[in-house]
Amino acid sequence: MASYRTTPRLALRSNRLLDFVRQRGGLVVSGLCVTAAIFLLAGLSMRSSAANDHPAGDITASLSAPPDQLGPSGLPLPRFVSIKAGKVNVRKGPSSDHEVAWVFQRKGMPVEITLEFENWRKIRDSEGGEGWILQSMLSGKRNALVADWAKNKSVVLRNGASDKSAALARLSVGVVSEIKSCNGQWCYVVAADYEGYARQNQLWGVYPDERLD
């Protein structure tokens, strides 16, 4: 799949291609983000692949409920947040003096905060990559990602919180949706022009038993 992040070297090479940058689950065309395809049940399917410059570790987040632990900020650790801007540096340590490991190229991507140090937050992304981001570049807004380990490489969006409810659409790998609520089993999400219920354990960006209002 196309990557939503770039290394500094790739970012320099891509300066000539600012109007056409491949991202995970979408394209940037003249600065307008075209979200990843949301496939209707009777529609077509599409999946692209590309090599990743930043090696991914094991996907360990979102597989169990977070522990009852508070960070220096008084907020739970770990916890999910989202990327606030369309371009955010991820550094190898908690200061601007540390080297940039990679650059997030997509606003709204969910990440998991695992550690806090002053105004820096250590984050983990859906591929297991870890690094440090300034707190000001993160938002408390909760979003979810259809990761590539999703069943059948897609998530069914339904009109009710039940497997028997009618299917409205399929969210493909890379689609980012806004989480409106979760009951521990199902989340009500909004993705582009679609909204409905998705199985909570098929989304990256929310813990399996987490409840959100």
Helices and strands as residue ranges (DSSP letters): E 5-6, H 8-13, G 14-17, E 20-23, E 26-29, E 32-34, E 38-39, E 79-83, E 88-91, E 100-104, E 110-117, E 120-124, E 130-134, G 135-137, E 138-139, E 143-145, G 151-153, E 154-158, E 167-172, E 176-183, E 186-191, E 194-199, G 200-202, E 211-212
